[in-house]
Amino acid sequence: MRAFQLVGWGQPPELREVPVPEPGPGQVLVKVGGAGACHSDLHIMQAHAPLPGFTHPPFTLGHENAGWVERLGPGVSGFAAGDPVIVYGSWGCGVCANCRQGRENYCQDRGGQGPGLGGGHDGGMAEYLLVPAARYLIALGSLDPRQAAPLSDAGLTSYHAVKRSLHLLGPGSTAVVIGAGGLGQMTIQILRALSAATTVVAVDTDVGKLETAKRMGADEALLSGDETIARIKDITAQQGAQLVLDMVGTDPTLRMAAQVARTLGHLTIVGLGGGALPVDFSSPPHECSVASPYWGSLPELMEVITLAQQDKIKMLVEHFPLQRADEAYQLLHEGKIQGRAVITPVA
């Protein structure tokens, strides 16, 4: 089978021929319908030295995966060949306290590494993906795996980032989403679905993405600039927003996030832009909690799929065949993907 693999640190990925894996006891082989191209993949591809927790290449990229069950290993029940499924991407040990609660993203043993993230597991940018346990599969029902694949990360990460702060939201509240790309667009929809009374403000440097943010449900779409902070303060009666979600994570966006958050609010860093949050006695505001969540839990992915099945959230996707994976990542690097690029190994 063909697989898009990182062959060495500091080297461009290659499309290679590799053997089709055979599922062992408890394992499931999935025919990949869609594998989302994520900014975290770019960080892996651009690294010139081994990243912490990563095995040595080669390994197949792709941690946002959905497809159809191809073969079941001995002892697996609950699924049948041809079932459309999405793959929960943060694979833990399954036995620590966090894993037993479905929070394998915070596995105390393996750190929640999953497919395509260098934790010893090949990802889904290939024709087939070997999943080590059936518990990582969630039935998609009527959802198309080629459309649904980004829900396993872009959807789940956004959902968890919002859900943990729901107690702050309600009538009269404001949530600011900095960065209106794929993650930001999904976050806006989830805010609308979970807290309809919240005023949602989107901020970006791209006019086209702000127009998309408005269509997704943002009440305000602000072009990032000198007036942005003043406008958010006006919207919030000079108090700042209860929830600020930075989907970018660079120095400028984190400075803005600290300035538009409010006392006793939440400032949530989702983006992997490599910036640092300025912290002193008065910034962020007093008792404003700062968190950097990592993906979400298995039960939360089930909730995300339910929202998608109810047509309350939908990821904008642009499909690329496996042989155009390089092109997809180049467009992602240049900021030219409006939603999420999805690699489709199977026509």
C-alpha positions as CSV (number, residue, x, y, z in Angstrom):
1,M,0.0,0.0,0.0
2,R,1.0,3.7,-0.4
3,A,1.8,5.7,2.7
4,F,2.9,9.4,3.1
5,Q,5.8,9.0,5.5
6,L,8.4,11.2,7.4
7,V,11.6,9.4,6.4
8,G,14.0,11.5,8.5
9,W,14.2,14.6,10.7
10,G,14.7,17.7,8.6
11,Q,13.8,15.8,5.4
12,P,10.6,16.2,3.3
13,P,8.0,13.4,3.6
14,E,7.8,10.8,0.9
15,L,5.1,8.7,-0.7
16,R,6.3,5.1,-0.2
17,E,5.2,1.6,-0.7
18,V,4.8,-0.3,2.6
19,P,3.2,-3.6,3.6
20,V,-0.5,-3.7,4.5
21,P,-0.6,-4.5,8.3
22,E,-2.4,-7.6,9.5
23,P,-4.7,-7.0,12.5
24,G,-3.7,-9.1,15.5
25,P,-5.8,-10.0,18.6
26,G,-8.0,-7.1,19.6
27,Q,-6.9,-4.9,16.6
28,V,-8.8,-3.5,13.7
29,L,-7.7,-2.7,10.2
30,V,-9.4,0.4,8.8
31,K,-9.5,1.4,5.1
32,V,-8.8,5.1,5.3
33,G,-11.3,7.4,3.8
34,G,-9.9,10.7,5.1
35,A,-6.9,11.9,7.0
36,G,-6.8,15.5,8.1
37,A,-3.7,17.7,7.5
38,C,-3.0,19.5,10.8
39,H,-0.7,22.3,11.7
40,S,0.9,20.0,14.3
41,D,2.1,17.8,11.3
42,L,3.9,20.9,10.0
43,H,5.8,21.2,13.3
44,I,6.8,17.5,12.9
45,M,7.8,17.9,9.3
46,Q,9.9,21.0,10.0
47,A,11.7,19.6,13.0
48,H,15.5,19.1,12.4
49,A,16.0,17.0,15.5
50,P,14.0,14.3,17.3
51,L,11.0,15.7,19.1
52,P,10.4,14.6,22.8
53,G,8.6,11.3,22.9
54,F,9.0,10.6,19.2
55,T,10.4,7.4,17.8
56,H,12.9,7.6,14.9
57,P,11.4,7.9,11.4
58,P,10.2,6.5,9.1
59,F,6.6,6.7,10.2
60,T,3.3,7.5,8.5
61,L,1.8,10.9,9.2
62,G,-1.8,11.6,9.9
63,H,-3.6,11.6,13.3
64,E,-7.1,12.8,12.1
65,N,-8.5,9.6,10.6
66,A,-11.8,8.1,9.5
67,G,-12.7,5.3,7.1
68,W,-14.4,1.9,7.0
69,V,-13.6,-1.3,8.9
70,E,-11.6,-3.6,6.6
71,R,-10.8,-6.5,8.9
72,L,-11.2,-7.4,12.5
73,G,-8.5,-9.1,14.5
74,P,-9.3,-12.2,16.7
75,G,-11.6,-11.4,19.7
76,V,-13.0,-8.1,18.3
77,S,-16.8,-7.6,18.4
78,G,-19.2,-4.7,18.0
79,F,-18.1,-3.8,14.4
80,A,-18.3,-5.4,11.0
81,A,-16.5,-5.0,7.8
82,G,-17.7,-1.9,5.9
83,D,-18.8,0.0,9.0
84,P,-18.0,3.7,8.7
85,V,-15.9,4.8,11.7
86,I,-13.8,7.6,13.1
87,V,-10.6,6.9,15.0
88,Y,-10.0,8.5,18.4
89,G,-6.4,9.7,18.0
90,S,-4.9,9.9,21.5
91,W,-3.9,6.3,22.4
92,G,-3.0,5.7,26.0
93,C,-2.2,2.6,28.1
94,G,-5.9,1.9,28.9
95,V,-5.3,1.1,32.5
96,C,-4.1,4.3,34.4
97,A,-6.7,6.4,36.2
98,N,-7.1,8.9,33.4
99,C,-7.4,6.3,30.7
100,R,-10.1,4.5,32.7
101,Q,-12.1,7.7,32.6
102,G,-11.8,7.9,28.8
103,R,-9.1,10.7,29.1
104,E,-6.4,8.9,27.2
105,N,-5.2,12.2,26.0
106,Y,-3.8,12.6,29.5
107,C,-2.5,9.0,29.8
108,Q,-0.1,8.9,32.8
109,D,2.0,6.2,31.1
110,R,2.3,7.1,27.4
111,G,1.4,10.7,27.3
112,G,-1.5,10.2,25.0
113,Q,0.6,9.7,21.8
114,G,-1.4,8.3,18.9
115,P,-1.1,7.5,15.2
116,G,1.1,9.7,13.1
117,L,2.6,11.5,16.1
118,G,5.8,9.5,16.4
119,G,4.7,7.4,19.4
120,G,5.5,4.2,17.6
121,H,2.2,4.1,15.6
122,D,1.8,4.8,11.9
123,G,-0.8,7.3,11.0
124,G,-3.6,7.4,8.5
125,M,-2.1,9.0,5.5
126,A,-2.1,5.6,3.9
127,E,-4.6,3.3,2.3
128,Y,-4.9,1.4,5.6
129,L,-4.5,2.2,9.3
130,L,-4.0,-0.4,12.0
131,V,-5.9,0.5,15.1
132,P,-4.6,-1.3,18.3
133,A,-8.0,-1.5,20.1
134,A,-11.6,-1.4,19.1
135,R,-12.3,1.1,21.9
136,Y,-10.7,3.8,19.7
137,L,-13.4,3.4,17.0
138,I,-16.7,5.4,17.1
139,A,-19.5,4.6,14.6
140,L,-20.2,7.4,12.2
141,G,-23.6,6.3,11.1
142,S,-24.6,8.4,8.1
143,L,-21.5,10.7,8.2
144,D,-19.0,10.4,5.4
145,P,-15.6,9.5,6.7
146,R,-14.0,11.8,4.1
147,Q,-15.9,14.7,5.6
148,A,-15.8,13.6,9.2
149,A,-12.1,12.9,9.7
150,P,-11.1,16.3,11.1
151,L,-13.7,15.9,13.8
152,S,-11.3,13.6,15.6
153,D,-8.9,16.5,16.3
154,A,-10.1,19.9,15.0
155,G,-13.6,19.1,16.3
156,L,-12.6,17.3,19.5
157,T,-9.9,19.8,20.5
158,S,-12.3,22.7,19.9
159,Y,-15.1,21.0,21.8
160,H,-13.0,20.2,24.9
161,A,-11.6,23.8,24.9
162,V,-15.1,25.2,25.0
163,K,-16.8,22.6,27.2
164,R,-14.3,23.1,30.1
165,S,-15.4,26.8,30.3
166,L,-19.1,26.4,29.8
167,H,-19.9,27.4,33.4
168,L,-18.6,30.9,32.6
169,L,-20.8,31.3,29.6
170,G,-24.5,32.3,29.3
171,P,-26.6,35.4,28.7
172,G,-24.5,38.5,28.7
173,S,-21.2,36.6,28.3
174,T,-18.6,37.0,25.6
175,A,-16.2,34.5,24.0
176,V,-13.3,35.7,21.8
177,V,-11.9,33.3,19.2
178,I,-8.5,34.4,18.0
179,G,-7.7,32.7,14.6
180,A,-10.6,31.8,12.3
181,G,-9.0,28.9,10.4
182,G,-10.1,25.3,10.6
183,L,-9.9,25.1,14.4
184,G,-11.4,28.6,14.9
185,Q,-14.3,27.9,12.6
186,M,-15.2,24.7,14.5
187,T,-14.9,26.5,17.8
188,I,-17.3,29.2,16.7
189,Q,-19.9,26.5,15.8
190,I,-19.4,24.6,19.0
191,L,-19.9,27.9,21.0
192,R,-23.1,28.4,19.1
193,A,-24.3,24.8,19.7
194,L,-23.4,24.7,23.5
195,S,-24.1,28.3,24.6
196,A,-26.4,30.1,22.1
197,A,-26.7,33.2,24.4
198,T,-23.0,33.9,24.3
199,T,-21.7,36.8,22.1
200,V,-19.0,35.2,19.9
201,V,-16.2,37.5,18.5
202,A,-13.8,36.2,15.9
203,V,-10.5,37.8,15.2
204,D,-8.2,37.1,12.3
205,T,-5.8,38.8,9.8
206,D,-7.6,37.3,6.8
207,V,-10.8,38.9,5.5
208,G,-11.9,35.7,3.8
209,K,-11.7,33.7,7.0
210,L,-13.6,36.4,8.9
211,E,-16.4,36.2,6.3
212,T,-16.5,32.4,6.9
213,A,-16.5,33.0,10.6
214,K,-19.6,35.1,10.3
215,R,-21.3,32.4,8.3
216,M,-20.4,29.9,11.0
217,G,-22.2,32.0,13.6
218,A,-19.8,34.7,14.9
219,D,-21.6,37.8,16.1
220,E,-18.6,40.0,15.4
221,A,-15.7,39.4,13.0
222,L,-12.8,41.7,13.6
223,L,-9.7,42.2,11.4
224,S,-6.7,42.1,13.8
225,G,-5.2,45.5,14.3
226,D,-4.8,48.4,16.7
227,E,-8.6,48.9,17.1
228,T,-9.4,45.3,17.9
229,I,-8.7,45.4,21.6
230,A,-10.7,48.6,22.0
231,R,-13.6,47.1,20.1
232,I,-13.7,44.0,22.3
233,K,-13.5,46.2,25.4
234,D,-16.5,48.2,24.1
235,I,-18.5,45.0,23.4
236,T,-17.8,43.8,27.0
237,A,-18.5,47.1,28.8
238,Q,-14.7,47.5,29.4
239,Q,-14.6,44.2,31.4
240,G,-13.1,41.8,28.8
241,A,-14.3,38.4,27.7
242,Q,-15.3,35.6,30.0
243,L,-13.5,33.2,27.6
244,V,-10.6,33.9,25.2
245,L,-9.5,31.0,23.0
246,D,-6.2,31.6,21.2
247,M,-6.2,29.2,18.2
248,V,-2.9,30.6,17.0
249,G,-0.5,30.9,19.9
250,T,2.0,33.4,18.7
251,D,3.5,36.2,20.7
252,P,1.2,38.9,19.2
253,T,-2.0,36.8,19.6
254,L,-1.1,35.9,23.2
255,R,-0.5,39.5,24.0
256,M,-3.9,40.3,22.6
257,A,-5.5,37.4,24.5
258,A,-4.1,38.8,27.8
259,Q,-5.5,42.2,27.1
260,V,-9.0,41.2,26.2
261,A,-9.5,38.5,29.0
262,R,-11.4,39.5,32.1
263,T,-10.9,39.0,35.9
264,L,-12.0,35.5,36.9
265,G,-12.2,34.5,33.2
266,H,-10.4,31.8,31.2
267,L,-7.6,32.2,28.7
268,T,-7.2,29.0,26.7
269,I,-4.2,28.5,24.5
270,V,-4.9,26.0,21.7
271,G,-2.6,27.1,18.9
272,L,0.9,25.8,18.6
273,G,2.5,29.0,17.4
274,G,5.4,28.9,19.8
275,G,4.6,32.2,21.5
276,A,4.9,33.0,25.2
277,L,2.1,34.6,27.3
278,P,3.3,37.7,29.1
279,V,2.6,37.2,32.8
280,D,3.0,39.7,35.7
281,F,0.9,40.8,38.6
282,S,-1.7,42.5,36.5
283,S,-1.5,40.5,33.2
284,P,-3.5,38.4,32.6
285,P,-6.2,40.0,34.8
286,H,-6.5,38.9,38.4
287,E,-7.5,35.2,38.8
288,C,-7.9,34.7,35.1
289,S,-7.1,31.0,34.7
290,V,-4.7,30.0,31.8
291,A,-4.8,26.5,30.3
292,S,-3.4,24.7,27.4
293,P,-5.6,21.7,26.8
294,Y,-4.6,18.7,24.7
295,W,-7.2,17.1,22.5
296,G,-10.2,15.8,24.5
297,S,-11.6,12.5,25.9
298,L,-13.2,9.5,24.2
299,P,-16.6,10.4,25.6
300,E,-16.2,14.0,24.3
301,L,-15.5,12.7,20.8
302,M,-18.8,10.7,21.0
303,E,-20.5,14.0,21.8
304,V,-18.8,15.7,18.9
305,I,-20.0,13.0,16.5
306,T,-23.6,13.4,17.9
307,L,-23.5,17.2,17.2
308,A,-22.3,16.5,13.6
309,Q,-25.0,13.9,13.1
310,Q,-27.5,16.5,14.2
311,D,-26.0,18.9,11.7
312,K,-25.1,21.4,14.4
313,I,-21.4,21.5,13.4
314,K,-19.8,20.9,10.1
315,M,-16.1,21.1,9.0
316,L,-15.3,22.9,5.8
317,V,-12.9,20.5,4.0
318,E,-10.9,20.5,0.8
319,H,-10.0,17.0,-0.5
320,F,-6.6,16.0,-1.9
321,P,-5.6,12.5,-3.2
322,L,-2.7,10.9,-1.5
323,Q,-0.3,11.8,-4.3
324,R,-1.0,15.5,-3.6
325,A,-0.4,15.4,0.1
326,D,2.7,17.6,-0.3
327,E,0.6,20.2,-2.1
328,A,-2.0,20.2,0.7
329,Y,0.7,20.8,3.4
330,Q,2.2,23.6,1.3
331,L,-1.1,25.4,1.0
332,L,-1.7,24.8,4.8
333,H,1.7,26.4,5.5
334,E,0.8,29.4,3.3
335,G,-2.5,29.9,5.1
336,K,-4.5,29.1,1.9
337,I,-6.8,26.4,3.3
338,Q,-10.1,27.9,4.4
339,G,-11.1,25.0,6.6
340,R,-9.3,21.7,6.7
341,A,-7.3,19.9,4.1
342,V,-8.2,16.2,4.0
343,I,-6.1,13.5,2.3
344,T,-8.3,10.9,0.7
345,P,-6.2,7.7,0.0
346,V,-9.2,5.8,-1.3
347,A,-11.1,7.2,-4.3
